C-alpha cells in the first residue's frame, strides 16, 4: 500500500474517502485511455502517478463530481470528459 494512502492528509485534501476513491478511479481510467501524466515519476505504476497528482493539487473533483485539472498543464480534454462515471452514476 502506498504510504500516502495511510495518512489522513490526502483524505482531507480531497474531502473524504469516497471522493478520494472516485478521483483515483476516474484518473486511472483517463490515464489508461491515453491521457498523459501531469507529473514525472520514474515509475510505471499509475496509482503512484495519480497519488502524486493529487498531492501536488494537479487534479480534483469539481462540484459536479467530474475530474478536473488545475492550471495550464491539462491533458487532452477528451480524455478528461471521458474519464469514467460521474458521482450520480455510482
PDB file of N, CA, C and O in Angstrom:
ATOM      1  N   UNK A   1       0.849  -1.183   0.000  1.00  0.00           N
ATOM      2  CA  UNK A   1       0.000   0.000   0.000  1.00  0.00           C
ATOM      3  C   UNK A   1       0.891   1.242   0.000  1.00  0.00           C
ATOM      4  O   UNK A   1       1.947   1.264   0.633  1.00  0.00           O
ATOM      5  N   UNK A   2       0.461   2.241  -0.699  1.00  0.00           N
ATOM      6  CA  UNK A   2       1.230   3.471  -0.766  1.00  0.00           C
ATOM      7  C   UNK A   2       1.121   4.224   0.568  1.00  0.00           C
ATOM      8  O   UNK A   2       0.050   4.299   1.171  1.00  0.00           O
ATOM      9  N   UNK A   3       2.235   4.768   1.001  1.00  0.00           N
ATOM     10  CA  UNK A   3       2.265   5.462   2.294  1.00  0.00           C
ATOM     11  C   UNK A   3       1.305   6.638   2.355  1.00  0.00           C
ATOM     12  O   UNK A   3       0.725   6.911   3.406  1.00  0.00           O
ATOM     13  N   UNK A   4       1.131   7.337   1.241  1.00  0.00           N
ATOM     14  CA  UNK A   4       0.243   8.497   1.222  1.00  0.00           C
ATOM     15  C   UNK A   4      -1.201   8.122   1.542  1.00  0.00           C
ATOM     16  O   UNK A   4      -1.943   8.927   2.104  1.00  0.00           O
ATOM     17  N   UNK A   5      -1.603   6.896   1.184  1.00  0.00           N
ATOM     18  CA  UNK A   5      -2.974   6.461   1.447  1.00  0.00           C
ATOM     19  C   UNK A   5      -3.203   6.113   2.918  1.00  0.00           C
ATOM     20  O   UNK A   5      -4.346   6.026   3.367  1.00  0.00           O
ATOM     21  N   UNK A   6      -2.129   5.916   3.657  1.00  0.00           N
ATOM     22  CA  UNK A   6      -2.242   5.626   5.085  1.00  0.00           C
ATOM     23  C   UNK A   6      -2.456   6.887   5.906  1.00  0.00           C
ATOM     24  O   UNK A   6      -2.896   6.818   7.054  1.00  0.00           O
ATOM     25  N   UNK A   7      -2.148   8.033   5.325  1.00  0.00           N
ATOM     26  CA  UNK A   7      -2.256   9.308   6.024  1.00  0.00           C
ATOM     27  C   UNK A   7      -3.609   9.960   5.770  1.00  0.00           C
ATOM     28  O   UNK A   7      -4.220   9.749   4.722  1.00  0.00           O
ATOM     29  N   UNK A   8      -4.067  10.740   6.713  1.00  0.00           N
ATOM     30  CA  UNK A   8      -5.335  11.456   6.575  1.00  0.00           C
ATOM     31  C   UNK A   8      -5.204  12.705   5.705  1.00  0.00           C
ATOM     32  O   UNK A   8      -6.214  13.253   5.264  1.00  0.00           O
ATOM     33  N   UNK A   9      -3.985  13.159   5.455  1.00  0.00           N
ATOM     34  CA  UNK A   9      -3.777  14.384   4.674  1.00  0.00           C
ATOM     35  C   UNK A   9      -4.433  14.295   3.303  1.00  0.00           C
ATOM     36  O   UNK A   9      -5.120  15.226   2.882  1.00  0.00           O
ATOM     37  N   UNK A  10      -4.227  13.189   2.609  1.00  0.00           N
ATOM     38  CA  UNK A  10      -4.792  13.062   1.269  1.00  0.00           C
ATOM     39  C   UNK A  10      -6.314  12.959   1.323  1.00  0.00           C
ATOM     40  O   UNK A  10      -6.998  13.472   0.438  1.00  0.00           O
ATOM     41  N   UNK A  11      -6.845  12.307   2.342  1.00  0.00           N
ATOM     42  CA  UNK A  11      -8.307  12.188   2.506  1.00  0.00           C
ATOM     43  C   UNK A  11      -8.903  13.565   2.748  1.00  0.00           C
ATOM     44  O   UNK A  11      -9.914  13.925   2.145  1.00  0.00           O
ATOM     45  N   UNK A  12      -8.281  14.329   3.623  1.00  0.00           N
ATOM     46  CA  UNK A  12      -8.770  15.680   3.922  1.00  0.00           C
ATOM     47  C   UNK A  12      -8.622  16.618   2.728  1.00  0.00           C
ATOM     48  O   UNK A  12      -9.467  17.487   2.511  1.00  0.00           O
ATOM     49  N   UNK A  13      -7.566  16.447   1.962  1.00  0.00           N
ATOM     50  CA  UNK A  13      -7.312  17.303   0.793  1.00  0.00           C
ATOM     51  C   UNK A  13      -8.433  17.163  -0.236  1.00  0.00           C
ATOM     52  O   UNK A  13      -8.840  18.147  -0.853  1.00  0.00           O
ATOM     53  N   UNK A  14      -8.924  15.949  -0.417  1.00  0.00           N
ATOM     54  CA  UNK A  14      -9.950  15.677  -1.426  1.00  0.00           C
ATOM     55  C   UNK A  14     -11.355  15.903  -0.877  1.00  0.00           C
ATOM     56  O   UNK A  14     -12.265  16.249  -1.631  1.00  0.00           O
ATOM     57  N   UNK A  15     -11.538  15.711   0.425  1.00  0.00           N
ATOM     58  CA  UNK A  15     -12.855  15.931   1.015  1.00  0.00           C
ATOM     59  C   UNK A  15     -13.543  14.667   1.491  1.00  0.00           C
ATOM     60  O   UNK A  15     -14.759  14.656   1.685  1.00  0.00           O
ATOM     61  N   UNK A  16     -12.790  13.615   1.679  1.00  0.00           N
ATOM     62  CA  UNK A  16     -13.363  12.380   2.199  1.00  0.00           C
ATOM     63  C   UNK A  16     -12.888  11.162   1.433  1.00  0.00           C
ATOM     64  O   UNK A  16     -12.362  11.269   0.326  1.00  0.00           O
ATOM     65  N   UNK A  17     -13.083  10.007   2.041  1.00  0.00           N
ATOM     66  CA  UNK A  17     -12.624   8.757   1.437  1.00  0.00           C
ATOM     67  C   UNK A  17     -13.379   8.408   0.160  1.00  0.00           C
ATOM     68  O   UNK A  17     -12.783   7.906  -0.792  1.00  0.00           O
ATOM     69  N   UNK A  18     -14.685   8.668   0.128  1.00  0.00           N
ATOM     70  CA  UNK A  18     -15.469   8.367  -1.065  1.00  0.00           C
ATOM     71  C   UNK A  18     -15.000   9.211  -2.245  1.00  0.00           C
ATOM     72  O   UNK A  18     -14.833   8.703  -3.353  1.00  0.00           O
ATOM     73  N   UNK A  19     -14.792  10.492  -2.001  1.00  0.00           N
ATOM     74  CA  UNK A  19     -14.320  11.369  -3.080  1.00  0.00           C
ATOM     75  C   UNK A  19     -12.917  10.986  -3.527  1.00  0.00           C
ATOM     76  O   UNK A  19     -12.603  11.046  -4.716  1.00  0.00           O
ATOM     77  N   UNK A  20     -12.076  10.594  -2.581  1.00  0.00           N
ATOM     78  CA  UNK A  20     -10.721  10.168  -2.922  1.00  0.00           C
ATOM     79  C   UNK A  20     -10.772   8.936  -3.820  1.00  0.00           C
ATOM     80  O   UNK A  20     -10.079   8.873  -4.836  1.00  0.00           O
ATOM     81  N   UNK A  21     -11.583   7.971  -3.447  1.00  0.00           N
ATOM     82  CA  UNK A  21     -11.723   6.763  -4.251  1.00  0.00           C
ATOM     83  C   UNK A  21     -12.243   7.087  -5.647  1.00  0.00           C
ATOM     84  O   UNK A  21     -11.752   6.543  -6.637  1.00  0.00           O
ATOM     85  N   UNK A  22     -13.226   7.962  -5.727  1.00  0.00           N
ATOM     86  CA  UNK A  22     -13.797   8.356  -7.014  1.00  0.00           C
ATOM     87  C   UNK A  22     -12.749   9.053  -7.878  1.00  0.00           C
ATOM     88  O   UNK A  22     -12.614   8.751  -9.064  1.00  0.00           O
ATOM     89  N   UNK A  23     -12.011   9.984  -7.280  1.00  0.00           N
ATOM     90  CA  UNK A  23     -10.990  10.718  -8.020  1.00  0.00           C
ATOM     91  C   UNK A  23      -9.905   9.779  -8.544  1.00  0.00           C
ATOM     92  O   UNK A  23      -9.485   9.891  -9.696  1.00  0.00           O
ATOM     93  N   UNK A  24      -9.460   8.868  -7.707  1.00  0.00           N
ATOM     94  CA  UNK A  24      -8.421   7.916  -8.120  1.00  0.00           C
ATOM     95  C   UNK A  24      -8.928   7.061  -9.279  1.00  0.00           C
ATOM     96  O   UNK A  24      -8.220   6.872 -10.268  1.00  0.00           O
ATOM     97  N   UNK A  25     -10.145   6.548  -9.161  1.00  0.00           N
ATOM     98  CA  UNK A  25     -10.687   5.687 -10.206  1.00  0.00           C
ATOM     99  C   UNK A  25     -10.830   6.434 -11.532  1.00  0.00           C
ATOM    100  O   UNK A  25     -10.458   5.915 -12.584  1.00  0.00           O
ATOM    101  N   UNK A  26     -11.368   7.646 -11.476  1.00  0.00           N
ATOM    102  CA  UNK A  26     -11.562   8.409 -12.710  1.00  0.00           C
ATOM    103  C   UNK A  26     -10.234   8.752 -13.368  1.00  0.00           C
ATOM    104  O   UNK A  26     -10.112   8.683 -14.591  1.00  0.00           O
ATOM    105  N   UNK A  27      -9.248   9.118 -12.576  1.00  0.00           N
ATOM    106  CA  UNK A  27      -7.950   9.473 -13.157  1.00  0.00           C
ATOM    107  C   UNK A  27      -7.253   8.244 -13.729  1.00  0.00           C
ATOM    108  O   UNK A  27      -6.611   8.331 -14.775  1.00  0.00           O
ATOM    109  N   UNK A  28      -7.371   7.094 -13.053  1.00  0.00           N
ATOM    110  CA  UNK A  28      -6.777   5.871 -13.590  1.00  0.00           C
ATOM    111  C   UNK A  28      -7.410   5.504 -14.931  1.00  0.00           C
ATOM    112  O   UNK A  28      -6.711   5.072 -15.847  1.00  0.00           O
ATOM    113  N   UNK A  29      -8.714   5.670 -15.050  1.00  0.00           N
ATOM    114  CA  UNK A  29      -9.392   5.407 -16.322  1.00  0.00           C
ATOM    115  C   UNK A  29      -8.841   6.344 -17.399  1.00  0.00           C
ATOM    116  O   UNK A  29      -8.533   5.906 -18.508  1.00  0.00           O
ATOM    117  N   UNK A  30      -8.718   7.629 -17.072  1.00  0.00           N
ATOM    118  CA  UNK A  30      -8.204   8.604 -18.041  1.00  0.00           C
ATOM    119  C   UNK A  30      -6.788   8.247 -18.478  1.00  0.00           C
ATOM    120  O   UNK A  30      -6.476   8.306 -19.667  1.00  0.00           O
ATOM    121  N   UNK A  31      -5.932   7.879 -17.536  1.00  0.00           N
ATOM    122  CA  UNK A  31      -4.556   7.510 -17.877  1.00  0.00           C
ATOM    123  C   UNK A  31      -4.522   6.244 -18.733  1.00  0.00           C
ATOM    124  O   UNK A  31      -3.749   6.151 -19.686  1.00  0.00           O
ATOM    125  N   UNK A  32      -5.354   5.286 -18.390  1.00  0.00           N
ATOM    126  CA  UNK A  32      -5.392   4.043 -19.169  1.00  0.00           C
ATOM    127  C   UNK A  32      -5.954   4.255 -20.568  1.00  0.00           C
ATOM    128  O   UNK A  32      -5.685   3.465 -21.473  1.00  0.00           O
ATOM    129  N   UNK A  33      -6.724   5.306 -20.749  1.00  0.00           N
ATOM    130  CA  UNK A  33      -7.267   5.627 -22.073  1.00  0.00           C
ATOM    131  C   UNK A  33      -6.351   6.545 -22.863  1.00  0.00           C
ATOM    132  O   UNK A  33      -6.700   6.959 -23.969  1.00  0.00           O
ATOM    133  N   UNK A  34      -5.188   6.869 -22.319  1.00  0.00           N
ATOM    134  CA  UNK A  34      -4.203   7.610 -23.087  1.00  0.00           C
ATOM    135  C   UNK A  34      -3.876   9.014 -22.611  1.00  0.00           C
ATOM    136  O   UNK A  34      -3.034   9.677 -23.215  1.00  0.00           O
ATOM    137  N   UNK A  35      -4.516   9.492 -21.544  1.00  0.00           N
ATOM    138  CA  UNK A  35      -4.167  10.821 -21.020  1.00  0.00           C
ATOM    139  C   UNK A  35      -2.721  10.793 -20.525  1.00  0.00           C
ATOM    140  O   UNK A  35      -2.235   9.776 -20.030  1.00  0.00           O
ATOM    141  N   UNK A  36      -2.057  11.917 -20.670  1.00  0.00           N
ATOM    142  CA  UNK A  36      -0.672  11.999 -20.214  1.00  0.00           C
ATOM    143  C   UNK A  36      -0.609  12.336 -18.733  1.00  0.00           C
ATOM    144  O   UNK A  36      -1.420  13.125 -18.247  1.00  0.00           O
ATOM    145  N   UNK A  37       0.338  11.752 -18.007  1.00  0.00           N
ATOM    146  CA  UNK A  37       0.508  12.100 -16.587  1.00  0.00           C
ATOM    147  C   UNK A  37       0.885  13.572 -16.438  1.00  0.00           C
ATOM    148  O   UNK A  37       1.556  14.138 -17.302  1.00  0.00           O
ATOM    149  N   UNK A  38       0.457  14.180 -15.352  1.00  0.00           N
ATOM    150  CA  UNK A  38       0.750  15.587 -15.077  1.00  0.00           C
ATOM    151  C   UNK A  38       1.990  15.761 -14.216  1.00  0.00           C
ATOM    152  O   UNK A  38       2.403  16.888 -13.942  1.00  0.00           O
ATOM    153  N   UNK A  39       2.587  14.655 -13.787  1.00  0.00           N
ATOM    154  CA  UNK A  39       3.822  14.669 -13.011  1.00  0.00           C
ATOM    155  C   UNK A  39       4.776  13.664 -13.642  1.00  0.00           C
ATOM    156  O   UNK A  39       4.361  12.724 -14.320  1.00  0.00           O
ATOM    157  N   UNK A  40       6.044  13.881 -13.404  1.00  0.00           N
ATOM    158  CA  UNK A  40       7.043  12.952 -13.903  1.00  0.00           C
ATOM    159  C   UNK A  40       7.579  12.136 -12.749  1.00  0.00           C
ATOM    160  O   UNK A  40       8.128  12.679 -11.791  1.00  0.00           O
ATOM    161  N   UNK A  41       7.418  10.834 -12.845  1.00  0.00           N
ATOM    162  CA  UNK A  41       7.923   9.907 -11.841  1.00  0.00           C
ATOM    163  C   UNK A  41       8.673   8.784 -12.552  1.00  0.00           C
ATOM    164  O   UNK A  41       8.308   8.390 -13.659  1.00  0.00           O
ATOM    165  N   UNK A  42       9.713   8.276 -11.916  1.00  0.00           N
ATOM    166  CA  UNK A  42      10.458   7.172 -12.531  1.00  0.00           C
ATOM    167  C   UNK A  42       9.779   5.825 -12.258  1.00  0.00           C
ATOM    168  O   UNK A  42      10.431   4.883 -11.807  1.00  0.00           O
ATOM    169  N   UNK A  43       8.473   5.732 -12.530  1.00  0.00           N
ATOM    170  CA  UNK A  43       7.727   4.504 -12.292  1.00  0.00           C
ATOM    171  C   UNK A  43       6.652   4.337 -13.355  1.00  0.00           C
ATOM    172  O   UNK A  43       6.207   5.310 -13.965  1.00  0.00           O
ATOM    173  N   UNK A  44       6.248   3.114 -13.565  1.00  0.00           N
ATOM    174  CA  UNK A  44       5.135   2.836 -14.473  1.00  0.00           C
ATOM    175  C   UNK A  44       3.866   2.548 -13.679  1.00  0.00           C
ATOM    176  O   UNK A  44       2.827   2.245 -14.265  1.00  0.00           O
ATOM    177  N   UNK A  45       3.936   2.639 -12.363  1.00  0.00           N
ATOM    178  CA  UNK A  45       2.777   2.401 -11.501  1.00  0.00           C
ATOM    179  C   UNK A  45       1.852   3.619 -11.577  1.00  0.00           C
ATOM    180  O   UNK A  45       2.152   4.670 -11.010  1.00  0.00           O
ATOM    181  N   UNK A  46       0.743   3.471 -12.270  1.00  0.00           N
ATOM    182  CA  UNK A  46      -0.189   4.581 -12.466  1.00  0.00           C
ATOM    183  C   UNK A  46      -0.815   5.052 -11.153  1.00  0.00           C
ATOM    184  O   UNK A  46      -1.165   6.225 -11.024  1.00  0.00           O
ATOM    185  N   UNK A  47      -0.958   4.162 -10.189  1.00  0.00           N
ATOM    186  CA  UNK A  47      -1.516   4.546  -8.895  1.00  0.00           C
ATOM    187  C   UNK A  47      -0.596   5.564  -8.216  1.00  0.00           C
ATOM    188  O   UNK A  47      -1.076   6.531  -7.624  1.00  0.00           O
ATOM    189  N   UNK A  48       0.706   5.356  -8.294  1.00  0.00           N
ATOM    190  CA  UNK A  48       1.657   6.305  -7.720  1.00  0.00           C
ATOM    191  C   UNK A  48       1.569   7.646  -8.428  1.00  0.00           C
ATOM    192  O   UNK A  48       1.671   8.692  -7.787  1.00  0.00           O
ATOM    193  N   UNK A  49       1.382   7.628  -9.728  1.00  0.00           N
ATOM    194  CA  UNK A  49       1.250   8.860 -10.504  1.00  0.00           C
ATOM    195  C   UNK A  49       0.007   9.622 -10.050  1.00  0.00           C
ATOM    196  O   UNK A  49       0.071  10.829  -9.817  1.00  0.00           O
ATOM    197  N   UNK A  50      -1.113   8.930  -9.925  1.00  0.00           N
ATOM    198  CA  UNK A  50      -2.361   9.579  -9.518  1.00  0.00           C
ATOM    199  C   UNK A  50      -2.237  10.172  -8.117  1.00  0.00           C
ATOM    200  O   UNK A  50      -2.675  11.299  -7.883  1.00  0.00           O
ATOM    201  N   UNK A  51      -1.653   9.437  -7.196  1.00  0.00           N
ATOM    202  CA  UNK A  51      -1.481   9.937  -5.819  1.00  0.00           C
ATOM    203  C   UNK A  51      -0.618  11.190  -5.820  1.00  0.00           C
ATOM    204  O   UNK A  51      -0.924  12.152  -5.115  1.00  0.00           O
ATOM    205  N   UNK A  52       0.454  11.192  -6.601  1.00  0.00           N
ATOM    206  CA  UNK A  52       1.325  12.371  -6.679  1.00  0.00           C
ATOM    207  C   UNK A  52       0.574  13.555  -7.281  1.00  0.00           C
ATOM    208  O   UNK A  52       0.726  14.684  -6.816  1.00  0.00           O
ATOM    209  N   UNK A  53      -0.235  13.309  -8.310  1.00  0.00           N
ATOM    210  CA  UNK A  53      -1.025  14.377  -8.925  1.00  0.00           C
ATOM    211  C   UNK A  53      -1.987  14.991  -7.906  1.00  0.00           C
ATOM    212  O   UNK A  53      -2.176  16.208  -7.881  1.00  0.00           O
ATOM    213  N   UNK A  54      -2.585  14.162  -7.079  1.00  0.00           N
ATOM    214  CA  UNK A  54      -3.494  14.666  -6.037  1.00  0.00           C
ATOM    215  C   UNK A  54      -2.719  15.473  -5.008  1.00  0.00           C
ATOM    216  O   UNK A  54      -3.136  16.570  -4.637  1.00  0.00           O
ATOM    217  N   UNK A  55      -1.600  14.944  -4.544  1.00  0.00           N
ATOM    218  CA  UNK A  55      -0.817  15.618  -3.510  1.00  0.00           C
ATOM    219  C   UNK A  55      -0.255  16.947  -4.005  1.00  0.00           C
ATOM    220  O   UNK A  55      -0.049  17.862  -3.208  1.00  0.00           O
ATOM    221  N   UNK A  56      -0.004  17.066  -5.300  1.00  0.00           N
ATOM    222  CA  UNK A  56       0.519  18.310  -5.872  1.00  0.00           C
ATOM    223  C   UNK A  56      -0.599  19.207  -6.401  1.00  0.00           C
ATOM    224  O   UNK A  56      -0.334  20.173  -7.116  1.00  0.00           O
ATOM    225  N   UNK A  57      -1.838  18.892  -6.053  1.00  0.00           N
ATOM    226  CA  UNK A  57      -3.015  19.686  -6.451  1.00  0.00           C
ATOM    227  C   UNK A  57      -3.132  19.842  -7.960  1.00  0.00           C
ATOM    228  O   UNK A  57      -3.559  20.891  -8.443  1.00  0.00           O
ATOM    229  N   UNK A  58      -2.764  18.825  -8.699  1.00  0.00           N
ATOM    230  CA  UNK A  58      -2.874  18.856 -10.160  1.00  0.00           C
ATOM    231  C   UNK A  58      -4.273  18.454 -10.615  1.00  0.00           C
ATOM    232  O   UNK A  58      -4.750  18.931 -11.645  1.00  0.00           O
ATOM    233  N   UNK A  59      -4.939  17.574  -9.853  1.00  0.00           N
ATOM    234  CA  UNK A  59      -6.273  17.104 -10.212  1.00  0.00           C
ATOM    235  C   UNK A  59      -7.199  17.200  -9.008  1.00  0.00           C
ATOM    236  O   UNK A  59      -6.751  17.196  -7.862  1.00  0.00           O
ATOM    237  N   UNK A  60      -8.488  17.285  -9.283  1.00  0.00           N
ATOM    238  CA  UNK A  60      -9.500  17.340  -8.226  1.00  0.00           C
ATOM    239  C   UNK A  60     -10.854  17.010  -8.825  1.00  0.00           C
ATOM    240  O   UNK A  60     -10.995  16.938 -10.045  1.00  0.00           O
ATOM    241  N   UNK A  61     -11.852  16.809  -7.970  1.00  0.00           N
ATOM    242  CA  UNK A  61     -13.224  16.630  -8.432  1.00  0.00           C
ATOM    243  C   UNK A  61     -13.910  17.981  -8.393  1.00  0.00           C
ATOM    244  O   UNK A  61     -13.836  18.687  -7.387  1.00  0.00           O
ATOM    245  N   UNK A  62     -14.579  18.350  -9.484  1.00  0.00           N
ATOM    246  CA  UNK A  62     -15.312  19.608  -9.464  1.00  0.00           C
ATOM    247  C   UNK A  62     -16.627  19.420  -8.708  1.00  0.00           C
ATOM    248  O   UNK A  62     -16.893  18.333  -8.194  1.00  0.00           O
ATOM    249  N   UNK A  63     -17.441  20.456  -8.637  1.00  0.00           N
ATOM    250  CA  UNK A  63     -18.668  20.396  -7.845  1.00  0.00           C
ATOM    251  C   UNK A  63     -19.686  19.409  -8.410  1.00  0.00           C
ATOM    252  O   UNK A  63     -20.610  19.005  -7.705  1.00  0.00           O
ATOM    253  N   UNK A  64     -19.526  19.020  -9.665  1.00  0.00           N
ATOM    254  CA  UNK A  64     -20.419  18.036 -10.279  1.00  0.00           C
ATOM    255  C   UNK A  64     -19.901  16.616 -10.147  1.00  0.00           C
ATOM    256  O   UNK A  64     -20.546  15.670 -10.598  1.00  0.00           O
ATOM    257  N   UNK A  65     -18.740  16.463  -9.531  1.00  0.00           N
ATOM    258  CA  UNK A  65     -18.149  15.136  -9.383  1.00  0.00           C
ATOM    259  C   UNK A  65     -17.365  14.683 -10.592  1.00  0.00           C
ATOM    260  O   UNK A  65     -17.090  13.493 -10.748  1.00  0.00           O
ATOM    261  N   UNK A  66     -17.002  15.620 -11.451  1.00  0.00           N
ATOM    262  CA  UNK A  66     -16.198  15.303 -12.630  1.00  0.00           C
ATOM    263  C   UNK A  66     -14.730  15.577 -12.361  1.00  0.00           C
ATOM    264  O   UNK A  66     -14.385  16.460 -11.577  1.00  0.00           O
ATOM    265  N   UNK A  67     -13.879  14.825 -13.008  1.00  0.00           N
ATOM    266  CA  UNK A  67     -12.442  15.014 -12.904  1.00  0.00           C
ATOM    267  C   UNK A  67     -12.063  16.351 -13.512  1.00  0.00           C
ATOM    268  O   UNK A  67     -12.463  16.656 -14.635  1.00  0.00           O
ATOM    269  N   UNK A  68     -11.297  17.153 -12.785  1.00  0.00           N
ATOM    270  CA  UNK A  68     -10.843  18.451 -13.271  1.00  0.00           C
ATOM    271  C   UNK A  68      -9.335  18.551 -13.087  1.00  0.00           C
ATOM    272  O   UNK A  68      -8.764  17.939 -12.184  1.00  0.00           O
ATOM    273  N   UNK A  69      -8.700  19.328 -13.953  1.00  0.00           N
ATOM    274  CA  UNK A  69      -7.253  19.506 -13.926  1.00  0.00           C
ATOM    275  C   UNK A  69      -6.941  20.958 -13.606  1.00  0.00           C
ATOM    276  O   UNK A  69      -7.560  21.868 -14.157  1.00  0.00           O
ATOM    277  N   UNK A  70      -5.986  21.174 -12.720  1.00  0.00           N
ATOM    278  CA  UNK A  70      -5.568  22.529 -12.355  1.00  0.00           C
ATOM    279  C   UNK A  70      -4.543  23.055 -13.343  1.00  0.00           C
ATOM    280  O   UNK A  70      -3.739  22.288 -13.873  1.00  0.00           O
ATOM    281  N   UNK A  71      -4.564  24.358 -13.594  1.00  0.00           N
ATOM    282  CA  UNK A  71      -3.529  25.017 -14.372  1.00  0.00           C
ATOM    283  C   UNK A  71      -3.599  24.762 -15.856  1.00  0.00           C
ATOM    284  O   UNK A  71      -4.583  24.231 -16.369  1.00  0.00           O
ATOM    285  N   UNK A  72      -2.530  25.152 -16.542  1.00  0.00           N
ATOM    286  CA  UNK A  72      -2.469  25.058 -17.998  1.00  0.00           C
ATOM    287  C   UNK A  72      -1.887  23.746 -18.485  1.00  0.00           C
ATOM    288  O   UNK A  72      -1.846  23.507 -19.691  1.00  0.00           O
ATOM    289  N   UNK A  73      -1.438  22.892 -17.583  1.00  0.00           N
ATOM    290  CA  UNK A  73      -0.789  21.647 -17.968  1.00  0.00           C
ATOM    291  C   UNK A  73      -1.795  20.526 -18.208  1.00  0.00           C
ATOM    292  O   UNK A  73      -1.452  19.349 -18.099  1.00  0.00           O
ATOM    293  N   UNK A  74      -3.032  20.885 -18.532  1.00  0.00           N
ATOM    294  CA  UNK A  74      -4.073  19.872 -18.658  1.00  0.00           C
ATOM    295  C   UNK A  74      -3.828  18.976 -19.860  1.00  0.00           C
ATOM    296  O   UNK A  74      -3.375  19.436 -20.909  1.00  0.00           O
ATOM    297  N   UNK A  75      -4.134  17.675 -19.697  1.00  0.00           N
ATOM    298  CA  UNK A  75      -4.003  16.755 -20.817  1.00  0.00           C
ATOM    299  C   UNK A  75      -5.167  16.906 -21.776  1.00  0.00           C
ATOM    300  O   UNK A  75      -5.977  17.824 -21.645  1.00  0.00           O
ATOM    301  N   UNK A  76      -5.247  16.018 -22.724  1.00  0.00           N
ATOM    302  CA  UNK A  76      -6.302  16.027 -23.739  1.00  0.00           C
ATOM    303  C   UNK A  76      -7.683  16.145 -23.090  1.00  0.00           C
ATOM    304  O   UNK A  76      -8.034  15.331 -22.237  1.00  0.00           O
ATOM    305  N   UNK A  77      -8.462  17.142 -23.483  1.00  0.00           N
ATOM    306  CA  UNK A  77      -9.775  17.397 -22.897  1.00  0.00           C
ATOM    307  C   UNK A  77     -10.701  16.210 -23.096  1.00  0.00           C
ATOM    308  O   UNK A  77     -11.495  15.908 -22.205  1.00  0.00           O
ATOM    309  N   UNK A  78     -10.629  15.536 -24.214  1.00  0.00           N
ATOM    310  CA  UNK A  78     -11.469  14.369 -24.448  1.00  0.00           C
ATOM    311  C   UNK A  78     -11.229  13.275 -23.431  1.00  0.00           C
ATOM    312  O   UNK A  78     -12.166  12.584 -23.031  1.00  0.00           O
ATOM    313  N   UNK A  79      -9.995  13.108 -23.009  1.00  0.00           N
ATOM    314  CA  UNK A  79      -9.689  12.090 -22.015  1.00  0.00           C
ATOM    315  C   UNK A  79     -10.284  12.453 -20.665  1.00  0.00           C
ATOM    316  O   UNK A  79     -10.698  11.568 -19.917  1.00  0.00           O
ATOM    317  N   UNK A  80     -10.333  13.744 -20.339  1.00  0.00           N
ATOM    318  CA  UNK A  80     -10.912  14.173 -19.074  1.00  0.00           C
ATOM    319  C   UNK A  80     -12.422  13.990 -19.091  1.00  0.00           C
ATOM    320  O   UNK A  80     -12.989  13.488 -18.121  1.00  0.00           O
ATOM    321  N   UNK A  81     -13.082  14.384 -20.168  1.00  0.00           N
ATOM    322  CA  UNK A  81     -14.532  14.260 -20.246  1.00  0.00           C
ATOM    323  C   UNK A  81     -14.984  12.818 -20.295  1.00  0.00           C
ATOM    324  O   UNK A  81     -16.115  12.518 -19.910  1.00  0.00           O
ATOM    325  N   UNK A  82     -14.143  11.924 -20.753  1.00  0.00           N
ATOM    326  CA  UNK A  82     -14.485  10.519 -20.862  1.00  0.00           C
ATOM    327  C   UNK A  82     -13.728   9.719 -19.806  1.00  0.00           C
ATOM    328  O   UNK A  82     -13.258   8.613 -20.071  1.00  0.00           O
ATOM    329  N   UNK A  83     -13.616  10.285 -18.617  1.00  0.00           N
ATOM    330  CA  UNK A  83     -12.783   9.692 -17.580  1.00  0.00           C
ATOM    331  C   UNK A  83     -13.544   8.766 -16.653  1.00  0.00           C
ATOM    332  O   UNK A  83     -13.039   8.431 -15.581  1.00  0.00           O
ATOM    333  N   UNK A  84     -14.726   8.346 -17.024  1.00  0.00           N
ATOM    334  CA  UNK A  84     -15.461   7.418 -16.199  1.00  0.00           C
ATOM    335  C   UNK A  84     -16.783   7.997 -15.746  1.00  0.00           C
ATOM    336  O   UNK A  84     -17.175   9.082 -16.176  1.00  0.00           O
ATOM    337  N   UNK A  85     -17.468   7.275 -14.880  1.00  0.00           N
ATOM    338  CA  UNK A  85     -18.796   7.692 -14.451  1.00  0.00           C
ATOM    339  C   UNK A  85     -18.742   8.912 -13.536  1.00  0.00           C
ATOM    340  O   UNK A  85     -17.735   9.169 -12.877  1.00  0.00           O
ATOM    341  N   UNK A  86     -19.844   9.654 -13.510  1.00  0.00           N
ATOM    342  CA  UNK A  86     -19.965  10.762 -12.570  1.00  0.00           C
ATOM    343  C   UNK A  86     -20.399  10.199 -11.235  1.00  0.00           C
ATOM    344  O   UNK A  86     -20.703   9.010 -11.132  1.00  0.00           O
ATOM    345  N   UNK A  87     -20.431  11.028 -10.218  1.00  0.00           N
ATOM    346  CA  UNK A  87     -20.885  10.580  -8.895  1.00  0.00           C
ATOM    347  C   UNK A  87     -22.312  10.090  -8.959  1.00  0.00           C
ATOM    348  O   UNK A  87     -22.676   9.176  -8.219  1.00  0.00           O
ATOM    349  N   UNK A  88     -23.137  10.668  -9.823  1.00  0.00           N
ATOM    350  CA  UNK A  88     -24.534  10.233  -9.959  1.00  0.00           C
ATOM    351  C   UNK A  88     -24.647   8.821 -10.506  1.00  0.00           C
ATOM    352  O   UNK A  88     -25.601   8.104 -10.205  1.00  0.00           O
ATOM    353  N   UNK A  89     -23.660   8.424 -11.316  1.00  0.00           N
ATOM    354  CA  UNK A  89     -23.689   7.097 -11.912  1.00  0.00           C
ATOM    355  C   UNK A  89     -23.240   5.998 -10.946  1.00  0.00           C
ATOM    356  O   UNK A  89     -23.526   4.822 -11.172  1.00  0.00           O
ATOM    357  N   UNK A  90     -22.554   6.365  -9.893  1.00  0.00           N
ATOM    358  CA  UNK A  90     -22.019   5.365  -8.968  1.00  0.00           C
ATOM    359  C   UNK A  90     -23.029   4.879  -7.981  1.00  0.00           C
ATOM    360  O   UNK A  90     -22.716   4.036  -7.141  1.00  0.00           O
TER     361      UNK A  90
END
